[in-house]
């Protein structure tokens, strides 16, 4: 499904999409998850989800993230729910290289990562709440792959659409994609018209009054 929307999504920012989600009453805007390195590319793809839980009596057969890389298709985004934890990493350089080799668009993490220099060297996009040196080994395990998770307070299911840029991460429910795109494109068109008028000498007050900017997403 994503391929039919990819070119349209490339033209839209996460803020365009967040406003469209608000206008439609759909919860999809996350917070606090941003690029881990300067030059991190915009990412667009369907979610392959990973649920991380603290280590305990139930053990994992594989290191966390390995199953997601195996399940991913070219262009997908691996989305990791680690509950916002910043004390341990749940993604590193070996995994990043494995994901890039599989053609994954990028990784987004509700939590922390490590090995940021490896992402720079690999030119691989990773978004997270922060970076930490501490390993997940012995501290966290992968509970499940491709299940419903939470991500920055948003419900995410496998194949929901993930978009990331410098402003953050937005999730579009797969069944709402066309409605969200149409609304975002409409909002972007109005914003571009406002900017042109400002650049041509109109005052901010004049433009704000003309376009009723405060109520544009209603």
PyMOL commands that place a pseudoatom at each C-alpha (Angstrom):
pseudoatom trace, name=CA, resn=UNK, resi=1, chain=A, elem=C, hetatm=0, pos=[0.000, 0.000, 0.000]
pseudoatom trace, name=CA, resn=UNK, resi=2, chain=A, elem=C, hetatm=0, pos=[2.795, 2.443, 0.897]
pseudoatom trace, name=CA, resn=UNK, resi=3, chain=A, elem=C, hetatm=0, pos=[4.179, 2.608, -2.645]
pseudoatom trace, name=CA, resn=UNK, resi=4, chain=A, elem=C, hetatm=0, pos=[1.005, 4.263, -3.897]
pseudoatom trace, name=CA, resn=UNK, resi=5, chain=A, elem=C, hetatm=0, pos=[1.555, 7.074, -1.358]
pseudoatom trace, name=CA, resn=UNK, resi=6, chain=A, elem=C, hetatm=0, pos=[5.339, 7.384, -1.162]
pseudoatom trace, name=CA, resn=UNK, resi=7, chain=A, elem=C, hetatm=0, pos=[5.800, 10.188, -3.712]
pseudoatom trace, name=CA, resn=UNK, resi=8, chain=A, elem=C, hetatm=0, pos=[3.015, 12.243, -2.146]
pseudoatom trace, name=CA, resn=UNK, resi=9, chain=A, elem=C, hetatm=0, pos=[4.447, 11.721, 1.330]
pseudoatom trace, name=CA, resn=UNK, resi=10, chain=A, elem=C, hetatm=0, pos=[7.902, 12.908, 0.217]
pseudoatom trace, name=CA, resn=UNK, resi=11, chain=A, elem=C, hetatm=0, pos=[6.395, 16.357, -0.427]
pseudoatom trace, name=CA, resn=UNK, resi=12, chain=A, elem=C, hetatm=0, pos=[4.808, 16.617, 3.027]
pseudoatom trace, name=CA, resn=UNK, resi=13, chain=A, elem=C, hetatm=0, pos=[6.453, 17.365, 6.361]
pseudoatom trace, name=CA, resn=UNK, resi=14, chain=A, elem=C, hetatm=0, pos=[5.557, 15.628, 9.601]
pseudoatom trace, name=CA, resn=UNK, resi=15, chain=A, elem=C, hetatm=0, pos=[4.009, 18.913, 10.731]
pseudoatom trace, name=CA, resn=UNK, resi=16, chain=A, elem=C, hetatm=0, pos=[1.718, 18.986, 7.678]
pseudoatom trace, name=CA, resn=UNK, resi=17, chain=A, elem=C, hetatm=0, pos=[0.667, 15.464, 8.501]
pseudoatom trace, name=CA, resn=UNK, resi=18, chain=A, elem=C, hetatm=0, pos=[0.263, 16.169, 12.222]
pseudoatom trace, name=CA, resn=UNK, resi=19, chain=A, elem=C, hetatm=0, pos=[-2.076, 19.077, 11.438]
pseudoatom trace, name=CA, resn=UNK, resi=20, chain=A, elem=C, hetatm=0, pos=[-4.077, 16.863, 9.085]
pseudoatom trace, name=CA, resn=UNK, resi=21, chain=A, elem=C, hetatm=0, pos=[-4.382, 14.186, 11.764]
pseudoatom trace, name=CA, resn=UNK, resi=22, chain=A, elem=C, hetatm=0, pos=[-5.606, 16.824, 14.224]
pseudoatom trace, name=CA, resn=UNK, resi=23, chain=A, elem=C, hetatm=0, pos=[-8.154, 18.112, 11.725]
pseudoatom trace, name=CA, resn=UNK, resi=24, chain=A, elem=C, hetatm=0, pos=[-9.495, 14.586, 11.237]
pseudoatom trace, name=CA, resn=UNK, resi=25, chain=A, elem=C, hetatm=0, pos=[-9.462, 13.709, 14.937]
pseudoatom trace, name=CA, resn=UNK, resi=26, chain=A, elem=C, hetatm=0, pos=[-6.896, 10.923, 14.459]
pseudoatom trace, name=CA, resn=UNK, resi=27, chain=A, elem=C, hetatm=0, pos=[-4.122, 10.400, 17.040]
pseudoatom trace, name=CA, resn=UNK, resi=28, chain=A, elem=C, hetatm=0, pos=[-0.824, 9.920, 15.264]
pseudoatom trace, name=CA, resn=UNK, resi=29, chain=A, elem=C, hetatm=0, pos=[1.606, 12.637, 16.373]
pseudoatom trace, name=CA, resn=UNK, resi=30, chain=A, elem=C, hetatm=0, pos=[4.368, 11.464, 18.721]
pseudoatom trace, name=CA, resn=UNK, resi=31, chain=A, elem=C, hetatm=0, pos=[6.748, 13.576, 20.795]
pseudoatom trace, name=CA, resn=UNK, resi=32, chain=A, elem=C, hetatm=0, pos=[10.410, 13.619, 21.792]
pseudoatom trace, name=CA, resn=UNK, resi=33, chain=A, elem=C, hetatm=0, pos=[11.700, 11.156, 19.171]
pseudoatom trace, name=CA, resn=UNK, resi=34, chain=A, elem=C, hetatm=0, pos=[14.094, 12.902, 16.796]
pseudoatom trace, name=CA, resn=UNK, resi=35, chain=A, elem=C, hetatm=0, pos=[17.056, 12.193, 14.468]
pseudoatom trace, name=CA, resn=UNK, resi=36, chain=A, elem=C, hetatm=0, pos=[20.133, 10.860, 16.260]
pseudoatom trace, name=CA, resn=UNK, resi=37, chain=A, elem=C, hetatm=0, pos=[22.638, 12.537, 13.937]
pseudoatom trace, name=CA, resn=UNK, resi=38, chain=A, elem=C, hetatm=0, pos=[22.867, 15.576, 11.692]
pseudoatom trace, name=CA, resn=UNK, resi=39, chain=A, elem=C, hetatm=0, pos=[22.140, 14.553, 8.126]
pseudoatom trace, name=CA, resn=UNK, resi=40, chain=A, elem=C, hetatm=0, pos=[19.775, 11.751, 9.134]
pseudoatom trace, name=CA, resn=UNK, resi=41, chain=A, elem=C, hetatm=0, pos=[17.472, 11.329, 6.141]
pseudoatom trace, name=CA, resn=UNK, resi=42, chain=A, elem=C, hetatm=0, pos=[13.692, 11.592, 6.096]
pseudoatom trace, name=CA, resn=UNK, resi=43, chain=A, elem=C, hetatm=0, pos=[12.090, 8.171, 6.391]
pseudoatom trace, name=CA, resn=UNK, resi=44, chain=A, elem=C, hetatm=0, pos=[8.822, 6.839, 5.000]
pseudoatom trace, name=CA, resn=UNK, resi=45, chain=A, elem=C, hetatm=0, pos=[7.666, 3.249, 5.301]
pseudoatom trace, name=CA, resn=UNK, resi=46, chain=A, elem=C, hetatm=0, pos=[5.334, 0.662, 6.738]
pseudoatom trace, name=CA, resn=UNK, resi=47, chain=A, elem=C, hetatm=0, pos=[5.960, -0.305, 10.349]
pseudoatom trace, name=CA, resn=UNK, resi=48, chain=A, elem=C, hetatm=0, pos=[7.600, -3.534, 11.422]
pseudoatom trace, name=CA, resn=UNK, resi=49, chain=A, elem=C, hetatm=0, pos=[7.006, -3.324, 15.156]
pseudoatom trace, name=CA, resn=UNK, resi=50, chain=A, elem=C, hetatm=0, pos=[9.113, -4.576, 18.059]
pseudoatom trace, name=CA, resn=UNK, resi=51, chain=A, elem=C, hetatm=0, pos=[7.922, -4.819, 21.665]
pseudoatom trace, name=CA, resn=UNK, resi=52, chain=A, elem=C, hetatm=0, pos=[10.710, -4.665, 24.281]
pseudoatom trace, name=CA, resn=UNK, resi=53, chain=A, elem=C, hetatm=0, pos=[10.236, -5.630, 27.941]
pseudoatom trace, name=CA, resn=UNK, resi=54, chain=A, elem=C, hetatm=0, pos=[12.611, -5.808, 30.923]
pseudoatom trace, name=CA, resn=UNK, resi=55, chain=A, elem=C, hetatm=0, pos=[14.674, -8.980, 31.227]
pseudoatom trace, name=CA, resn=UNK, resi=56, chain=A, elem=C, hetatm=0, pos=[13.345, -11.624, 33.629]
pseudoatom trace, name=CA, resn=UNK, resi=57, chain=A, elem=C, hetatm=0, pos=[12.584, -15.308, 33.832]
pseudoatom trace, name=CA, resn=UNK, resi=58, chain=A, elem=C, hetatm=0, pos=[11.358, -15.542, 30.223]
pseudoatom trace, name=CA, resn=UNK, resi=59, chain=A, elem=C, hetatm=0, pos=[14.378, -15.477, 27.945]
pseudoatom trace, name=CA, resn=UNK, resi=60, chain=A, elem=C, hetatm=0, pos=[14.695, -14.398, 24.313]
pseudoatom trace, name=CA, resn=UNK, resi=61, chain=A, elem=C, hetatm=0, pos=[16.106, -16.777, 21.700]
pseudoatom trace, name=CA, resn=UNK, resi=62, chain=A, elem=C, hetatm=0, pos=[17.597, -13.957, 19.642]
pseudoatom trace, name=CA, resn=UNK, resi=63, chain=A, elem=C, hetatm=0, pos=[19.060, -10.540, 20.296]
pseudoatom trace, name=CA, resn=UNK, resi=64, chain=A, elem=C, hetatm=0, pos=[16.357, -7.884, 20.135]
pseudoatom trace, name=CA, resn=UNK, resi=65, chain=A, elem=C, hetatm=0, pos=[15.733, -6.472, 16.663]
pseudoatom trace, name=CA, resn=UNK, resi=66, chain=A, elem=C, hetatm=0, pos=[17.021, -9.512, 14.758]
pseudoatom trace, name=CA, resn=UNK, resi=67, chain=A, elem=C, hetatm=0, pos=[13.540, -10.904, 14.083]
pseudoatom trace, name=CA, resn=UNK, resi=68, chain=A, elem=C, hetatm=0, pos=[12.343, -7.515, 12.837]
pseudoatom trace, name=CA, resn=UNK, resi=69, chain=A, elem=C, hetatm=0, pos=[15.206, -7.261, 10.359]
pseudoatom trace, name=CA, resn=UNK, resi=70, chain=A, elem=C, hetatm=0, pos=[14.413, -10.760, 9.131]
pseudoatom trace, name=CA, resn=UNK, resi=71, chain=A, elem=C, hetatm=0, pos=[10.711, -9.876, 8.715]
pseudoatom trace, name=CA, resn=UNK, resi=72, chain=A, elem=C, hetatm=0, pos=[11.275, -6.491, 7.057]
pseudoatom trace, name=CA, resn=UNK, resi=73, chain=A, elem=C, hetatm=0, pos=[10.777, -5.787, 3.378]
pseudoatom trace, name=CA, resn=UNK, resi=74, chain=A, elem=C, hetatm=0, pos=[12.661, -3.148, 1.411]
pseudoatom trace, name=CA, resn=UNK, resi=75, chain=A, elem=C, hetatm=0, pos=[11.431, 0.324, 2.381]
pseudoatom trace, name=CA, resn=UNK, resi=76, chain=A, elem=C, hetatm=0, pos=[9.928, -0.699, 5.722]
pseudoatom trace, name=CA, resn=UNK, resi=77, chain=A, elem=C, hetatm=0, pos=[10.587, 1.153, 8.974]
pseudoatom trace, name=CA, resn=UNK, resi=78, chain=A, elem=C, hetatm=0, pos=[11.461, -0.807, 12.117]
pseudoatom trace, name=CA, resn=UNK, resi=79, chain=A, elem=C, hetatm=0, pos=[9.568, 0.744, 15.027]
pseudoatom trace, name=CA, resn=UNK, resi=80, chain=A, elem=C, hetatm=0, pos=[10.653, -0.162, 18.568]
pseudoatom trace, name=CA, resn=UNK, resi=81, chain=A, elem=C, hetatm=0, pos=[8.532, 0.231, 21.691]
pseudoatom trace, name=CA, resn=UNK, resi=82, chain=A, elem=C, hetatm=0, pos=[10.868, 0.330, 24.691]
pseudoatom trace, name=CA, resn=UNK, resi=83, chain=A, elem=C, hetatm=0, pos=[8.489, 2.399, 26.766]
pseudoatom trace, name=CA, resn=UNK, resi=84, chain=A, elem=C, hetatm=0, pos=[10.635, 5.521, 26.490]
pseudoatom trace, name=CA, resn=UNK, resi=85, chain=A, elem=C, hetatm=0, pos=[13.514, 4.044, 28.527]
pseudoatom trace, name=CA, resn=UNK, resi=86, chain=A, elem=C, hetatm=0, pos=[16.692, 6.109, 28.412]
pseudoatom trace, name=CA, resn=UNK, resi=87, chain=A, elem=C, hetatm=0, pos=[18.856, 4.014, 30.746]
pseudoatom trace, name=CA, resn=UNK, resi=88, chain=A, elem=C, hetatm=0, pos=[19.606, 1.218, 28.253]
pseudoatom trace, name=CA, resn=UNK, resi=89, chain=A, elem=C, hetatm=0, pos=[20.062, 0.913, 24.505]
pseudoatom trace, name=CA, resn=UNK, resi=90, chain=A, elem=C, hetatm=0, pos=[17.781, -1.211, 22.357]
pseudoatom trace, name=CA, resn=UNK, resi=91, chain=A, elem=C, hetatm=0, pos=[19.493, -0.662, 18.978]
pseudoatom trace, name=CA, resn=UNK, resi=92, chain=A, elem=C, hetatm=0, pos=[23.118, -0.470, 17.888]
pseudoatom trace, name=CA, resn=UNK, resi=93, chain=A, elem=C, hetatm=0, pos=[25.582, -0.472, 15.028]
pseudoatom trace, name=CA, resn=UNK, resi=94, chain=A, elem=C, hetatm=0, pos=[25.491, -4.159, 14.070]
pseudoatom trace, name=CA, resn=UNK, resi=95, chain=A, elem=C, hetatm=0, pos=[21.699, -4.062, 13.862]
pseudoatom trace, name=CA, resn=UNK, resi=96, chain=A, elem=C, hetatm=0, pos=[21.824, -0.849, 11.826]
pseudoatom trace, name=CA, resn=UNK, resi=97, chain=A, elem=C, hetatm=0, pos=[24.136, -2.436, 9.271]
pseudoatom trace, name=CA, resn=UNK, resi=98, chain=A, elem=C, hetatm=0, pos=[21.916, -5.513, 9.117]
pseudoatom trace, name=CA, resn=UNK, resi=99, chain=A, elem=C, hetatm=0, pos=[18.819, -3.371, 8.568]
pseudoatom trace, name=CA, resn=UNK, resi=100, chain=A, elem=C, hetatm=0, pos=[20.502, -1.303, 5.881]
pseudoatom trace, name=CA, resn=UNK, resi=101, chain=A, elem=C, hetatm=0, pos=[21.590, -4.452, 4.049]
pseudoatom trace, name=CA, resn=UNK, resi=102, chain=A, elem=C, hetatm=0, pos=[17.935, -5.564, 4.072]
pseudoatom trace, name=CA, resn=UNK, resi=103, chain=A, elem=C, hetatm=0, pos=[16.834, -2.264, 2.512]
pseudoatom trace, name=CA, resn=UNK, resi=104, chain=A, elem=C, hetatm=0, pos=[15.074, -0.914, 5.610]
pseudoatom trace, name=CA, resn=UNK, resi=105, chain=A, elem=C, hetatm=0, pos=[14.259, 2.792, 5.310]
pseudoatom trace, name=CA, resn=UNK, resi=106, chain=A, elem=C, hetatm=0, pos=[15.163, 3.544, 8.931]
pseudoatom trace, name=CA, resn=UNK, resi=107, chain=A, elem=C, hetatm=0, pos=[14.541, 2.783, 12.593]
pseudoatom trace, name=CA, resn=UNK, resi=108, chain=A, elem=C, hetatm=0, pos=[12.476, 4.749, 15.115]
pseudoatom trace, name=CA, resn=UNK, resi=109, chain=A, elem=C, hetatm=0, pos=[12.767, 4.083, 18.839]
pseudoatom trace, name=CA, resn=UNK, resi=110, chain=A, elem=C, hetatm=0, pos=[10.630, 5.040, 21.817]
pseudoatom trace, name=CA, resn=UNK, resi=111, chain=A, elem=C, hetatm=0, pos=[13.713, 4.740, 23.984]
pseudoatom trace, name=CA, resn=UNK, resi=112, chain=A, elem=C, hetatm=0, pos=[17.472, 5.013, 23.570]
pseudoatom trace, name=CA, resn=UNK, resi=113, chain=A, elem=C, hetatm=0, pos=[20.013, 3.660, 21.106]
pseudoatom trace, name=CA, resn=UNK, resi=114, chain=A, elem=C, hetatm=0, pos=[23.816, 3.518, 21.002]
pseudoatom trace, name=CA, resn=UNK, resi=115, chain=A, elem=C, hetatm=0, pos=[26.663, 3.366, 18.434]
pseudoatom trace, name=CA, resn=UNK, resi=116, chain=A, elem=C, hetatm=0, pos=[25.549, 6.600, 16.795]
pseudoatom trace, name=CA, resn=UNK, resi=117, chain=A, elem=C, hetatm=0, pos=[28.882, 6.957, 14.978]
pseudoatom trace, name=CA, resn=UNK, resi=118, chain=A, elem=C, hetatm=0, pos=[28.120, 3.658, 13.251]
pseudoatom trace, name=CA, resn=UNK, resi=119, chain=A, elem=C, hetatm=0, pos=[24.869, 5.086, 11.867]
pseudoatom trace, name=CA, resn=UNK, resi=120, chain=A, elem=C, hetatm=0, pos=[26.762, 8.061, 10.481]
pseudoatom trace, name=CA, resn=UNK, resi=121, chain=A, elem=C, hetatm=0, pos=[29.325, 5.808, 8.828]
pseudoatom trace, name=CA, resn=UNK, resi=122, chain=A, elem=C, hetatm=0, pos=[26.593, 3.574, 7.388]
pseudoatom trace, name=CA, resn=UNK, resi=123, chain=A, elem=C, hetatm=0, pos=[24.454, 6.596, 6.388]
pseudoatom trace, name=CA, resn=UNK, resi=124, chain=A, elem=C, hetatm=0, pos=[21.497, 4.929, 8.086]
pseudoatom trace, name=CA, resn=UNK, resi=125, chain=A, elem=C, hetatm=0, pos=[18.607, 6.870, 9.628]
pseudoatom trace, name=CA, resn=UNK, resi=126, chain=A, elem=C, hetatm=0, pos=[17.844, 6.197, 13.304]
pseudoatom trace, name=CA, resn=UNK, resi=127, chain=A, elem=C, hetatm=0, pos=[15.419, 8.282, 15.356]
pseudoatom trace, name=CA, resn=UNK, resi=128, chain=A, elem=C, hetatm=0, pos=[15.275, 7.923, 19.140]
pseudoatom trace, name=CA, resn=UNK, resi=129, chain=A, elem=C, hetatm=0, pos=[14.714, 9.729, 22.438]
pseudoatom trace, name=CA, resn=UNK, resi=130, chain=A, elem=C, hetatm=0, pos=[18.447, 9.766, 23.069]
pseudoatom trace, name=CA, resn=UNK, resi=131, chain=A, elem=C, hetatm=0, pos=[21.689, 7.817, 23.072]
pseudoatom trace, name=CA, resn=UNK, resi=132, chain=A, elem=C, hetatm=0, pos=[23.272, 5.817, 25.890]
pseudoatom trace, name=CA, resn=UNK, resi=133, chain=A, elem=C, hetatm=0, pos=[26.292, 3.506, 26.029]
pseudoatom trace, name=CA, resn=UNK, resi=134, chain=A, elem=C, hetatm=0, pos=[24.674, 0.789, 28.177]
pseudoatom trace, name=CA, resn=UNK, resi=135, chain=A, elem=C, hetatm=0, pos=[23.809, -2.486, 26.436]
pseudoatom trace, name=CA, resn=UNK, resi=136, chain=A, elem=C, hetatm=0, pos=[20.394, -4.161, 26.538]
pseudoatom trace, name=CA, resn=UNK, resi=137, chain=A, elem=C, hetatm=0, pos=[22.009, -7.543, 27.186]
pseudoatom trace, name=CA, resn=UNK, resi=138, chain=A, elem=C, hetatm=0, pos=[20.768, -8.893, 30.493]
pseudoatom trace, name=CA, resn=UNK, resi=139, chain=A, elem=C, hetatm=0, pos=[18.508, -5.864, 30.921]
pseudoatom trace, name=CA, resn=UNK, resi=140, chain=A, elem=C, hetatm=0, pos=[15.845, -6.134, 28.202]
pseudoatom trace, name=CA, resn=UNK, resi=141, chain=A, elem=C, hetatm=0, pos=[14.433, -8.741, 25.834]
pseudoatom trace, name=CA, resn=UNK, resi=142, chain=A, elem=C, hetatm=0, pos=[12.258, -8.710, 22.763]
pseudoatom trace, name=CA, resn=UNK, resi=143, chain=A, elem=C, hetatm=0, pos=[8.755, -9.815, 23.744]
pseudoatom trace, name=CA, resn=UNK, resi=144, chain=A, elem=C, hetatm=0, pos=[7.262, -9.879, 20.254]
pseudoatom trace, name=CA, resn=UNK, resi=145, chain=A, elem=C, hetatm=0, pos=[7.672, -8.780, 16.651]
pseudoatom trace, name=CA, resn=UNK, resi=146, chain=A, elem=C, hetatm=0, pos=[4.910, -7.390, 14.429]
pseudoatom trace, name=CA, resn=UNK, resi=147, chain=A, elem=C, hetatm=0, pos=[2.309, -6.894, 17.142]
pseudoatom trace, name=CA, resn=UNK, resi=148, chain=A, elem=C, hetatm=0, pos=[0.360, -3.811, 18.217]
pseudoatom trace, name=CA, resn=UNK, resi=149, chain=A, elem=C, hetatm=0, pos=[2.539, -1.510, 20.350]
pseudoatom trace, name=CA, resn=UNK, resi=150, chain=A, elem=C, hetatm=0, pos=[2.564, 2.009, 21.745]
pseudoatom trace, name=CA, resn=UNK, resi=151, chain=A, elem=C, hetatm=0, pos=[4.981, 4.582, 20.419]
pseudoatom trace, name=CA, resn=UNK, resi=152, chain=A, elem=C, hetatm=0, pos=[5.197, 8.020, 21.973]
pseudoatom trace, name=CA, resn=UNK, resi=153, chain=A, elem=C, hetatm=0, pos=[1.653, 7.638, 23.263]
pseudoatom trace, name=CA, resn=UNK, resi=154, chain=A, elem=C, hetatm=0, pos=[0.295, 6.474, 19.900]
pseudoatom trace, name=CA, resn=UNK, resi=155, chain=A, elem=C, hetatm=0, pos=[-1.103, 3.049, 19.021]
pseudoatom trace, name=CA, resn=UNK, resi=156, chain=A, elem=C, hetatm=0, pos=[0.892, 1.465, 16.189]
pseudoatom trace, name=CA, resn=UNK, resi=157, chain=A, elem=C, hetatm=0, pos=[0.134, -1.746, 14.313]
pseudoatom trace, name=CA, resn=UNK, resi=158, chain=A, elem=C, hetatm=0, pos=[2.181, -3.604, 11.713]
pseudoatom trace, name=CA, resn=UNK, resi=159, chain=A, elem=C, hetatm=0, pos=[1.945, -1.835, 8.331]
pseudoatom trace, name=CA, resn=UNK, resi=160, chain=A, elem=C, hetatm=0, pos=[0.779, 1.496, 9.750]
pseudoatom trace, name=CA, resn=UNK, resi=161, chain=A, elem=C, hetatm=0, pos=[2.688, 4.241, 7.932]
pseudoatom trace, name=CA, resn=UNK, resi=162, chain=A, elem=C, hetatm=0, pos=[5.674, 5.861, 9.670]
pseudoatom trace, name=CA, resn=UNK, resi=163, chain=A, elem=C, hetatm=0, pos=[7.100, 9.222, 8.598]
pseudoatom trace, name=CA, resn=UNK, resi=164, chain=A, elem=C, hetatm=0, pos=[10.119, 10.849, 10.232]
pseudoatom trace, name=CA, resn=UNK, resi=165, chain=A, elem=C, hetatm=0, pos=[11.935, 14.132, 9.612]
pseudoatom trace, name=CA, resn=UNK, resi=166, chain=A, elem=C, hetatm=0, pos=[13.776, 16.721, 11.711]
pseudoatom trace, name=CA, resn=UNK, resi=167, chain=A, elem=C, hetatm=0, pos=[10.587, 17.684, 13.568]
pseudoatom trace, name=CA, resn=UNK, resi=168, chain=A, elem=C, hetatm=0, pos=[9.860, 14.139, 14.745]
pseudoatom trace, name=CA, resn=UNK, resi=169, chain=A, elem=C, hetatm=0, pos=[7.716, 11.111, 13.976]
pseudoatom trace, name=CA, resn=UNK, resi=170, chain=A, elem=C, hetatm=0, pos=[4.131, 10.790, 12.761]
pseudoatom trace, name=CA, resn=UNK, resi=171, chain=A, elem=C, hetatm=0, pos=[2.118, 7.587, 12.476]
pseudoatom trace, name=CA, resn=UNK, resi=172, chain=A, elem=C, hetatm=0, pos=[-0.709, 7.298, 9.943]
pseudoatom trace, name=CA, resn=UNK, resi=173, chain=A, elem=C, hetatm=0, pos=[-3.159, 4.420, 10.493]
pseudoatom trace, name=CA, resn=UNK, resi=174, chain=A, elem=C, hetatm=0, pos=[-3.148, 2.426, 7.273]
pseudoatom trace, name=CA, resn=UNK, resi=175, chain=A, elem=C, hetatm=0, pos=[-6.904, 2.733, 6.741]
pseudoatom trace, name=CA, resn=UNK, resi=176, chain=A, elem=C, hetatm=0, pos=[-6.764, 6.538, 7.128]
pseudoatom trace, name=CA, resn=UNK, resi=177, chain=A, elem=C, hetatm=0, pos=[-3.924, 7.166, 4.687]
pseudoatom trace, name=CA, resn=UNK, resi=178, chain=A, elem=C, hetatm=0, pos=[-5.885, 8.684, 1.800]
pseudoatom trace, name=CA, resn=UNK, resi=179, chain=A, elem=C, hetatm=0, pos=[-7.937, 10.994, 4.040]
pseudoatom trace, name=CA, resn=UNK, resi=180, chain=A, elem=C, hetatm=0, pos=[-4.834, 12.193, 5.895]
pseudoatom trace, name=CA, resn=UNK, resi=181, chain=A, elem=C, hetatm=0, pos=[-2.888, 12.789, 2.698]
pseudoatom trace, name=CA, resn=UNK, resi=182, chain=A, elem=C, hetatm=0, pos=[-5.696, 14.770, 1.073]
pseudoatom trace, name=CA, resn=UNK, resi=183, chain=A, elem=C, hetatm=0, pos=[-6.076, 16.980, 4.139]
pseudoatom trace, name=CA, resn=UNK, resi=184, chain=A, elem=C, hetatm=0, pos=[-2.313, 17.485, 4.527]
pseudoatom trace, name=CA, resn=UNK, resi=185, chain=A, elem=C, hetatm=0, pos=[-1.961, 18.448, 0.864]
pseudoatom trace, name=CA, resn=UNK, resi=186, chain=A, elem=C, hetatm=0, pos=[-4.772, 20.982, 1.250]
pseudoatom trace, name=CA, resn=UNK, resi=187, chain=A, elem=C, hetatm=0, pos=[-3.129, 22.514, 4.324]
pseudoatom trace, name=CA, resn=UNK, resi=188, chain=A, elem=C, hetatm=0, pos=[0.272, 22.637, 2.624]
pseudoatom trace, name=CA, resn=UNK, resi=189, chain=A, elem=C, hetatm=0, pos=[-1.227, 24.453, -0.367]
pseudoatom trace, name=CA, resn=UNK, resi=190, chain=A, elem=C, hetatm=0, pos=[-2.645, 27.142, 1.948]
pseudoatom trace, name=CA, resn=UNK, resi=191, chain=A, elem=C, hetatm=0, pos=[0.633, 27.488, 3.838]
pseudoatom trace, name=CA, resn=UNK, resi=192, chain=A, elem=C, hetatm=0, pos=[2.606, 27.870, 0.616]
pseudoatom trace, name=CA, resn=UNK, resi=193, chain=A, elem=C, hetatm=0, pos=[0.190, 30.567, -0.545]
pseudoatom trace, name=CA, resn=UNK, resi=194, chain=A, elem=C, hetatm=0, pos=[0.638, 32.414, 2.762]
pseudoatom trace, name=CA, resn=UNK, resi=195, chain=A, elem=C, hetatm=0, pos=[4.425, 32.310, 2.473]
pseudoatom trace, name=CA, resn=UNK, resi=196, chain=A, elem=C, hetatm=0, pos=[4.321, 33.659, -1.092]
pseudoatom trace, name=CA, resn=UNK, resi=197, chain=A, elem=C, hetatm=0, pos=[2.181, 36.612, 0.034]
pseudoatom trace, name=CA, resn=UNK, resi=198, chain=A, elem=C, hetatm=0, pos=[4.544, 37.352, 2.946]
pseudoatom trace, name=CA, resn=UNK, resi=199, chain=A, elem=C, hetatm=0, pos=[7.571, 37.195, 0.641]
pseudoatom trace, name=CA, resn=UNK, resi=200, chain=A, elem=C, hetatm=0, pos=[5.799, 39.576, -1.731]
pseudoatom trace, name=CA, resn=UNK, resi=201, chain=A, elem=C, hetatm=0, pos=[5.425, 42.186, 1.005]
pseudoatom trace, name=CA, resn=UNK, resi=202, chain=A, elem=C, hetatm=0, pos=[2.115, 41.477, 2.724]
pseudoatom trace, name=CA, resn=UNK, resi=203, chain=A, elem=C, hetatm=0, pos=[2.186, 41.931, 6.488]
pseudoatom trace, name=CA, resn=UNK, resi=204, chain=A, elem=C, hetatm=0, pos=[1.902, 38.947, 8.790]
pseudoatom trace, name=CA, resn=UNK, resi=205, chain=A, elem=C, hetatm=0, pos=[-1.294, 40.421, 10.247]
pseudoatom trace, name=CA, resn=UNK, resi=206, chain=A, elem=C, hetatm=0, pos=[-2.855, 40.781, 6.801]
pseudoatom trace, name=CA, resn=UNK, resi=207, chain=A, elem=C, hetatm=0, pos=[-1.995, 37.214, 5.853]
pseudoatom trace, name=CA, resn=UNK, resi=208, chain=A, elem=C, hetatm=0, pos=[-3.157, 35.830, 9.196]
pseudoatom trace, name=CA, resn=UNK, resi=209, chain=A, elem=C, hetatm=0, pos=[-6.489, 37.600, 8.858]
pseudoatom trace, name=CA, resn=UNK, resi=210, chain=A, elem=C, hetatm=0, pos=[-7.002, 36.547, 5.241]
pseudoatom trace, name=CA, resn=UNK, resi=211, chain=A, elem=C, hetatm=0, pos=[-6.309, 32.853, 5.823]
pseudoatom trace, name=CA, resn=UNK, resi=212, chain=A, elem=C, hetatm=0, pos=[-7.671, 32.638, 9.386]
pseudoatom trace, name=CA, resn=UNK, resi=213, chain=A, elem=C, hetatm=0, pos=[-4.490, 30.783, 10.337]
pseudoatom trace, name=CA, resn=UNK, resi=214, chain=A, elem=C, hetatm=0, pos=[-5.516, 30.151, 13.947]
pseudoatom trace, name=CA, resn=UNK, resi=215, chain=A, elem=C, hetatm=0, pos=[-8.497, 28.087, 12.796]
pseudoatom trace, name=CA, resn=UNK, resi=216, chain=A, elem=C, hetatm=0, pos=[-6.989, 26.569, 9.649]
pseudoatom trace, name=CA, resn=UNK, resi=217, chain=A, elem=C, hetatm=0, pos=[-7.164, 22.976, 10.914]
pseudoatom trace, name=CA, resn=UNK, resi=218, chain=A, elem=C, hetatm=0, pos=[-10.760, 23.153, 12.085]
for i in range(1, 218): cmd.bond("trace and resi %d" % i, "trace and resi %d" % (i + 1))
show_as sticks, trace
zoom trace
